[in-house]
Amino acid sequence: MPDPVEENAPLRYKVLILGGGFAGAYCAKALGKILGPGAVDDVALVAERNAMVFHPMLAEVAGSALAPQDVVHPLRQFCRNVDVLQAKVQHIDWQGKKVIVDGGRFTRNQTIHFEHLVVTLGSITDLSRVPGMTEHGMPMKSVTDALRIRSGVINRLEEANLASDEEVRKRLLTFTIVGGGYTGVETAGQILDLVKGAKEFYANLNDTPARVILIHSRAHLLEEIGPELGDHAQRVLEKRGMEVILNSRVSEATAGRITYGQGNFIETHTIISSIGNAPNPAVMDLCRQLGIEPEKGRIPTLPTMQVAGHPTLWAAGDCAAVPWDDEGEMKTSPPTAQFAFRQGAQIGRNIAGLLKGKAAAPFTYRYLGQLATVGSREAVAEIMGYRFSGFIAWWMWRTIY
Protein backbone atom coordinates (compact mmCIF):
# COMPACT_ATOMS: atom_id res chain seq x y z
CA MET A 1 0.00 0.00 0.00
CA PRO A 2 1.57 3.36 -1.00
CA ASP A 3 2.46 5.94 1.63
CA PRO A 4 -0.58 8.28 1.96
CA VAL A 5 1.76 11.28 2.30
CA GLU A 6 3.06 10.68 -1.22
CA GLU A 7 -0.49 10.61 -2.62
CA ASN A 8 -1.34 14.05 -1.26
CA ALA A 9 -1.14 16.91 -3.74
CA PRO A 10 1.39 19.52 -2.54
CA LEU A 11 0.01 22.72 -1.07
CA ARG A 12 0.41 25.86 -3.18
CA TYR A 13 0.26 29.51 -2.11
CA LYS A 14 1.05 32.86 -3.63
CA VAL A 15 2.73 33.89 -0.37
CA LEU A 16 4.40 31.50 2.06
CA ILE A 17 5.67 32.89 5.40
CA LEU A 18 8.16 30.82 7.38
CA GLY A 19 8.27 31.51 11.11
CA GLY A 20 5.61 32.32 13.69
CA GLY A 21 7.50 34.93 15.72
CA PHE A 22 6.89 38.67 15.69
CA ALA A 23 8.00 39.28 12.10
CA GLY A 24 6.14 36.33 10.59
CA ALA A 25 2.95 36.79 12.58
CA TYR A 26 2.67 40.51 11.85
CA CYS A 27 3.41 39.91 8.16
CA ALA A 28 0.57 37.38 8.02
CA LYS A 29 -1.72 39.67 9.99
CA ALA A 30 -1.10 42.56 7.58
CA LEU A 31 -1.70 40.43 4.50
CA GLY A 32 -4.87 38.91 5.93
CA LYS A 33 -6.24 42.34 6.81
CA ILE A 34 -5.44 43.91 3.43
CA LEU A 35 -6.43 40.99 1.19
CA GLY A 36 -9.51 39.96 3.17
CA PRO A 37 -11.18 36.53 3.59
CA GLY A 38 -9.97 35.30 0.21
CA ALA A 39 -6.37 35.42 1.43
CA VAL A 40 -6.76 32.08 3.21
CA ASP A 41 -6.32 30.37 -0.17
CA ASP A 42 -3.31 32.49 -1.15
CA VAL A 43 -1.33 33.13 2.06
CA ALA A 44 0.06 30.56 4.50
CA LEU A 45 2.09 30.89 7.69
CA VAL A 46 4.29 27.95 8.71
CA ALA A 47 5.13 27.95 12.42
CA GLU A 48 6.56 25.32 14.76
CA ARG A 49 3.86 26.20 17.31
CA ASN A 50 0.32 27.39 16.76
CA ALA A 51 0.75 30.35 19.11
CA MET A 52 2.95 33.43 19.06
CA VAL A 53 5.07 33.82 22.20
CA PHE A 54 5.76 37.27 23.60
CA HIS A 55 9.42 36.65 24.44
CA PRO A 56 10.09 39.91 26.36
CA MET A 57 7.83 38.62 29.15
CA LEU A 58 9.03 35.01 29.32
CA ALA A 59 11.25 35.81 32.30
CA GLU A 60 8.17 36.77 34.30
CA VAL A 61 6.66 33.36 33.60
CA ALA A 62 9.83 31.73 34.95
CA GLY A 63 9.59 33.92 38.04
CA SER A 64 5.86 33.23 38.61
CA ALA A 65 5.00 36.90 38.07
CA LEU A 66 2.87 36.01 35.03
CA ALA A 67 0.90 32.96 33.95
CA PRO A 68 1.81 31.19 30.67
CA GLN A 69 -1.42 32.29 28.99
CA ASP A 70 -0.41 35.92 29.52
CA VAL A 71 2.48 35.65 27.03
CA VAL A 72 0.97 33.62 24.20
CA HIS A 73 -1.48 34.49 21.43
CA PRO A 74 -3.06 31.79 19.20
CA LEU A 75 -1.89 32.44 15.65
CA ARG A 76 -5.21 31.56 14.06
CA GLN A 77 -6.87 34.28 16.12
CA PHE A 78 -4.06 36.77 15.55
CA CYS A 79 -3.63 36.17 11.80
CA ARG A 80 -7.15 36.26 10.42
CA ASN A 81 -7.79 35.20 6.80
CA VAL A 82 -4.49 33.30 6.61
CA ASP A 83 -3.88 29.53 6.51
CA VAL A 84 -1.77 28.64 9.59
CA LEU A 85 0.25 25.43 9.24
CA GLN A 86 2.00 23.96 12.28
CA ALA A 87 5.23 22.38 11.05
CA LYS A 88 9.01 22.63 11.20
CA VAL A 89 10.90 23.77 8.12
CA GLN A 90 13.28 21.06 6.94
CA HIS A 91 14.54 22.47 3.65
CA ILE A 92 14.00 25.45 1.36
CA ASP A 93 14.39 24.67 -2.35
CA TRP A 94 14.63 28.13 -3.87
CA GLN A 95 15.10 27.01 -7.47
CA GLY A 96 12.13 24.65 -7.23
CA LYS A 97 10.08 27.28 -5.36
CA LYS A 98 9.11 24.81 -2.66
CA VAL A 99 9.63 24.14 1.03
CA ILE A 100 9.78 20.74 2.74
CA VAL A 101 8.24 20.71 6.23
CA ASP A 102 7.74 18.19 9.03
CA GLY A 103 4.31 18.41 10.61
CA GLY A 104 4.71 15.56 13.05
CA ARG A 105 4.70 11.78 13.28
CA PHE A 106 2.19 11.23 10.48
CA THR A 107 2.89 14.28 8.29
CA ARG A 108 6.60 14.24 7.60
CA ASN A 109 8.18 15.59 4.39
CA GLN A 110 5.23 17.64 3.27
CA THR A 111 5.84 19.87 0.24
CA ILE A 112 4.56 23.44 0.00
CA HIS A 113 4.99 25.47 -3.19
CA PHE A 114 5.15 29.26 -3.25
CA GLU A 115 5.48 32.32 -5.45
CA HIS A 116 6.64 34.77 -2.78
CA LEU A 117 8.65 33.46 0.17
CA VAL A 118 9.01 35.39 3.44
CA VAL A 119 11.76 34.06 5.72
CA THR A 120 11.35 35.00 9.40
CA LEU A 121 12.78 31.87 11.02
CA GLY A 122 14.85 33.66 13.65
CA SER A 123 17.75 31.87 15.32
CA ILE A 124 18.11 28.55 17.09
CA THR A 125 19.60 27.58 20.45
CA ASP A 126 22.88 25.66 20.38
CA LEU A 127 24.33 25.01 23.83
CA SER A 128 26.88 22.47 22.59
CA ARG A 129 29.65 25.08 22.32
CA VAL A 130 30.08 24.91 26.11
CA PRO A 131 30.91 21.35 27.27
CA GLY A 132 28.12 19.99 29.43
CA MET A 133 25.74 22.89 28.87
CA THR A 134 23.38 20.88 26.66
CA GLU A 135 23.00 18.24 29.36
CA HIS A 136 22.98 20.45 32.45
CA GLY A 137 21.91 23.96 31.35
CA MET A 138 18.31 25.09 31.02
CA PRO A 139 17.69 27.35 27.99
CA MET A 140 15.24 30.26 27.99
CA LYS A 141 13.54 30.40 24.59
CA SER A 142 9.97 29.18 25.02
CA VAL A 143 7.08 28.97 27.47
CA THR A 144 8.06 25.34 28.08
CA ASP A 145 11.57 26.48 29.00
CA ALA A 146 10.21 29.13 31.38
CA LEU A 147 7.97 26.61 33.12
CA ARG A 148 10.82 24.13 33.36
CA ILE A 149 12.99 26.77 35.00
CA ARG A 150 10.24 27.74 37.43
CA SER A 151 9.66 24.10 38.33
CA GLY A 152 13.39 23.48 38.68
CA VAL A 153 13.86 26.39 41.08
CA ILE A 154 10.93 25.27 43.25
CA ASN A 155 12.16 21.67 43.27
CA ARG A 156 15.60 22.83 44.42
CA LEU A 157 13.98 24.69 47.31
CA GLU A 158 12.01 21.57 48.21
CA GLU A 159 15.14 19.39 48.15
CA ALA A 160 17.13 21.92 50.15
CA ASN A 161 14.40 21.99 52.78
CA LEU A 162 14.72 18.20 53.08
CA ALA A 163 18.53 17.90 52.92
CA SER A 164 20.43 17.39 56.20
CA ASP A 165 23.91 17.90 54.71
CA GLU A 166 24.80 21.60 54.81
CA GLU A 167 27.06 21.43 51.72
CA VAL A 168 24.34 19.75 49.69
CA ARG A 169 21.88 22.39 50.86
CA LYS A 170 24.23 25.20 49.78
CA ARG A 171 24.56 23.73 46.28
CA LEU A 172 20.80 23.36 46.02
CA LEU A 173 20.33 26.99 47.04
CA THR A 174 22.84 28.33 44.49
CA PHE A 175 21.24 29.43 41.21
CA THR A 176 23.44 30.49 38.29
CA ILE A 177 22.37 32.38 35.18
CA VAL A 178 24.78 32.53 32.22
CA GLY A 179 24.67 35.56 29.93
CA GLY A 180 24.15 39.24 30.72
CA GLY A 181 22.04 40.35 27.79
CA TYR A 182 18.30 41.05 27.95
CA THR A 183 17.22 37.48 28.57
CA GLY A 184 19.89 36.77 31.16
CA VAL A 185 19.42 39.95 33.17
CA GLU A 186 15.62 39.79 33.16
CA THR A 187 15.62 36.09 34.03
CA ALA A 188 18.13 36.62 36.82
CA GLY A 189 16.02 39.40 38.33
CA GLN A 190 12.92 37.24 38.26
CA ILE A 191 14.66 34.20 39.75
CA LEU A 192 16.02 36.40 42.54
CA ASP A 193 12.48 37.58 43.31
CA LEU A 194 11.10 34.04 43.16
CA VAL A 195 13.74 32.60 45.48
CA LYS A 196 13.57 35.46 47.99
CA GLY A 197 9.79 35.39 48.05
CA ALA A 198 9.42 31.62 48.34
CA LYS A 199 12.31 30.81 50.68
CA GLU A 200 10.64 32.34 53.74
CA PHE A 201 7.95 29.64 53.58
CA TYR A 202 10.50 26.82 54.07
CA ALA A 203 11.09 26.22 57.75
CA ASN A 204 14.46 24.52 57.34
CA LEU A 205 16.08 27.16 55.14
CA ASN A 206 16.23 30.09 57.55
CA ASP A 207 19.92 29.64 58.38
CA THR A 208 21.19 28.92 54.84
CA PRO A 209 21.38 31.89 52.48
CA ALA A 210 20.36 31.46 48.86
CA ARG A 211 22.70 32.70 46.13
CA VAL A 212 21.65 33.93 42.69
CA ILE A 213 24.71 34.47 40.48
CA LEU A 214 24.82 36.10 37.04
CA ILE A 215 27.89 35.32 34.90
CA HIS A 216 28.63 37.46 31.84
CA SER A 217 31.53 37.28 29.42
CA ARG A 218 31.72 41.03 28.76
CA ALA A 219 32.57 44.13 30.80
CA HIS A 220 29.01 45.48 31.13
CA LEU A 221 25.53 44.03 31.42
CA LEU A 222 22.96 44.95 28.76
CA GLU A 223 25.50 46.27 26.29
CA GLU A 224 22.64 46.77 23.81
CA ILE A 225 21.42 49.67 25.97
CA GLY A 226 24.83 51.10 26.79
CA PRO A 227 27.35 50.94 29.63
CA GLU A 228 25.66 53.55 31.84
CA LEU A 229 22.32 51.77 32.10
CA GLY A 230 24.03 48.40 32.09
CA ASP A 231 26.11 49.45 35.08
CA HIS A 232 23.02 50.81 36.78
CA ALA A 233 21.28 47.48 36.25
CA GLN A 234 24.27 45.77 37.86
CA ARG A 235 24.13 48.08 40.88
CA VAL A 236 20.42 47.47 41.31
CA LEU A 237 20.82 43.71 41.10
CA GLU A 238 23.75 43.67 43.50
CA LYS A 239 21.91 45.91 45.97
CA ARG A 240 19.05 43.42 45.96
CA GLY A 241 21.43 40.57 46.76
CA MET A 242 22.58 39.18 43.42
CA GLU A 243 26.18 38.30 42.70
CA VAL A 244 27.40 39.54 39.29
CA ILE A 245 30.56 38.17 37.66
CA LEU A 246 31.81 40.04 34.57
CA ASN A 247 34.54 39.41 31.97
CA SER A 248 34.26 35.69 32.59
CA ARG A 249 33.37 33.10 29.98
CA VAL A 250 31.83 29.81 31.12
CA SER A 251 33.97 26.86 30.02
CA GLU A 252 32.14 23.83 31.43
CA ALA A 253 28.92 22.77 33.12
CA THR A 254 28.27 19.62 35.13
CA ALA A 255 25.44 18.38 37.34
CA GLY A 256 27.03 19.99 40.39
CA ARG A 257 29.42 22.67 39.16
CA ILE A 258 29.92 25.46 36.64
CA THR A 259 33.45 26.45 35.62
CA TYR A 260 34.32 29.92 34.33
CA GLY A 261 37.25 32.26 33.73
CA GLN A 262 40.69 30.89 34.62
CA GLY A 263 39.53 27.70 36.28
CA ASN A 264 37.16 29.32 38.78
CA PHE A 265 34.06 27.34 39.67
CA ILE A 266 30.76 27.52 41.53
CA GLU A 267 29.11 24.54 43.20
CA THR A 268 25.52 24.56 41.95
CA HIS A 269 22.75 22.25 40.81
CA THR A 270 20.91 24.92 38.80
CA ILE A 271 22.30 26.45 35.60
CA ILE A 272 20.11 28.68 33.43
CA SER A 273 21.57 29.57 30.05
CA SER A 274 20.62 32.65 28.03
CA ILE A 275 23.55 32.16 25.63
CA GLY A 276 23.87 29.86 22.63
CA ASN A 277 21.98 31.70 19.89
CA ALA A 278 23.03 30.31 16.52
CA PRO A 279 21.96 30.87 12.90
CA ASN A 280 19.05 28.79 11.66
CA PRO A 281 20.43 25.95 9.46
CA ALA A 282 17.63 26.38 6.90
CA VAL A 283 18.56 30.06 6.55
CA MET A 284 22.25 29.28 6.12
CA ASP A 285 21.45 26.63 3.50
CA LEU A 286 19.31 29.15 1.59
CA CYS A 287 22.22 31.61 1.58
CA ARG A 288 24.47 28.91 0.15
CA GLN A 289 21.95 28.17 -2.60
CA LEU A 290 21.84 31.83 -3.56
CA GLY A 291 25.57 32.41 -3.24
CA ILE A 292 24.95 35.06 -0.57
CA GLU A 293 27.39 35.78 2.25
CA PRO A 294 25.35 35.97 5.47
CA GLU A 295 25.93 38.93 7.77
CA LYS A 296 26.65 37.44 11.19
CA GLY A 297 24.27 34.60 10.44
CA ARG A 298 21.58 36.87 8.95
CA ILE A 299 20.33 37.23 5.37
CA PRO A 300 21.31 40.63 3.95
CA THR A 301 18.37 42.44 2.37
CA LEU A 302 17.55 45.61 0.48
CA PRO A 303 15.75 48.42 2.38
CA THR A 304 12.47 46.95 1.05
CA MET A 305 13.44 43.68 2.82
CA GLN A 306 13.71 41.89 -0.51
CA VAL A 307 16.89 39.92 -1.16
CA ALA A 308 18.98 41.53 -3.91
CA GLY A 309 18.42 39.82 -7.25
CA HIS A 310 15.40 37.90 -5.96
CA PRO A 311 12.35 40.20 -5.84
CA THR A 312 10.02 37.45 -4.56
CA LEU A 313 12.27 36.52 -1.63
CA TRP A 314 11.83 38.52 1.58
CA ALA A 315 13.41 38.33 5.03
CA ALA A 316 12.82 40.02 8.38
CA GLY A 317 13.38 39.65 12.10
CA ASP A 318 16.35 38.02 13.81
CA CYS A 319 17.43 36.10 10.69
CA ALA A 320 17.60 39.20 8.45
CA ALA A 321 20.13 42.02 8.19
CA VAL A 322 17.75 44.82 7.23
CA PRO A 323 19.24 48.27 6.46
CA TRP A 324 17.89 50.98 8.74
CA ASP A 325 18.30 54.75 8.58
CA ASP A 326 18.87 55.86 12.17
CA GLU A 327 18.46 59.63 11.83
CA GLY A 328 20.80 59.82 8.83
CA GLU A 329 23.19 57.05 9.85
CA MET A 330 22.74 53.74 8.03
CA LYS A 331 22.82 50.74 10.34
CA THR A 332 21.64 47.15 10.42
CA SER A 333 18.38 46.78 12.32
CA PRO A 334 18.97 45.22 15.75
CA PRO A 335 17.32 41.83 16.38
CA THR A 336 14.64 43.09 18.79
CA ALA A 337 10.88 42.70 18.96
CA GLN A 338 10.11 46.34 18.25
CA PHE A 339 11.94 46.07 14.91
CA ALA A 340 10.74 42.57 14.02
CA PHE A 341 7.02 43.20 14.16
CA ARG A 342 7.30 46.47 12.23
CA GLN A 343 9.43 44.79 9.56
CA GLY A 344 6.93 41.97 9.25
CA ALA A 345 3.99 44.34 8.88
CA GLN A 346 5.89 46.34 6.24
CA ILE A 347 6.61 43.20 4.22
CA GLY A 348 2.92 42.31 4.38
CA ARG A 349 2.00 45.73 3.03
CA ASN A 350 4.73 45.53 0.38
CA ILE A 351 3.61 42.15 -0.92
CA ALA A 352 -0.04 43.18 -0.93
CA GLY A 353 0.96 46.25 -2.92
CA LEU A 354 3.04 44.25 -5.41
CA LEU A 355 0.12 41.90 -6.02
CA LYS A 356 -1.84 45.01 -7.00
CA GLY A 357 0.94 46.42 -9.18
CA LYS A 358 2.44 48.87 -6.67
CA ALA A 359 6.11 49.33 -5.83
CA ALA A 360 7.61 48.05 -2.55
CA ALA A 361 8.42 50.68 0.09
CA PRO A 362 11.62 50.68 2.20
CA PHE A 363 11.57 49.90 5.89
CA THR A 364 11.64 53.04 8.01
CA TYR A 365 11.30 53.40 11.74
CA ARG A 366 12.01 56.08 14.30
CA TYR A 367 13.78 54.26 17.06
CA LEU A 368 11.97 54.54 20.41
CA GLY A 369 14.66 53.06 22.61
CA GLN A 370 15.06 49.97 24.75
CA LEU A 371 13.84 48.73 28.11
CA ALA A 372 14.76 45.87 30.42
CA THR A 373 13.39 44.75 33.78
CA VAL A 374 15.78 43.91 36.58
CA GLY A 375 13.29 42.56 39.09
CA SER A 376 10.18 43.52 41.01
CA ARG A 377 9.04 47.01 39.93
CA GLU A 378 12.56 47.88 38.81
CA ALA A 379 13.79 48.46 35.27
CA VAL A 380 16.23 50.43 33.13
CA ALA A 381 15.29 52.23 29.92
CA GLU A 382 16.57 54.47 27.15
CA ILE A 383 13.66 56.18 25.41
CA MET A 384 14.02 58.79 22.66
CA GLY A 385 17.53 59.58 23.88
CA TYR A 386 16.51 59.92 27.54
CA ARG A 387 17.59 57.41 30.18
CA PHE A 388 15.34 56.26 33.01
CA SER A 389 15.72 53.76 35.80
CA GLY A 390 13.85 52.51 38.84
CA PHE A 391 10.09 52.36 39.21
CA ILE A 392 9.30 54.82 36.43
CA ALA A 393 11.29 52.73 33.96
CA TRP A 394 9.42 49.63 35.10
CA TRP A 395 6.10 51.45 34.72
CA MET A 396 7.05 52.52 31.19
CA TRP A 397 8.12 48.94 30.36
CA ARG A 398 4.86 47.51 31.65
CA THR A 399 2.78 50.20 29.93
CA ILE A 400 4.47 49.78 26.54
CA TYR A 401 4.37 45.99 26.60
Secondary structure, DSSP 8 states (H G I E B T S, - for coil): ---HHHHS--EEEEEEEE--SHHHHHHHHHHHHHH-GGGGGTEEEEESSSEEE-GGGHHHHHTTSS-GGGGEEEHHHHSTTSEEEE-EEEEEETTTTEEEEE-STTS-SEEEEEEEEEE---EEE--TTSTTHHHHEEE-SSHHHHHHHHHHHHHHHHHHHH---HHHHHHHTEEEEE--SHHHHHHHHHHHHHHHHHHTT-GGGTTS--EEEEE-SSSSS-TTT-HHHHHHHHHHHHHTT-EEE-S--EEEE-SSEEEETTTEEEE-SEEEE---EEE-HHHHHHHHHHT---BTTBEE--TTSEETTEEEEEE-GGGEE-EEEETTEEEE--S-HHHHHHHHHHHHHHHHHHHTT-----------EEEEEEETTEEEEEETTEEEEEHHHHHHHHHH-
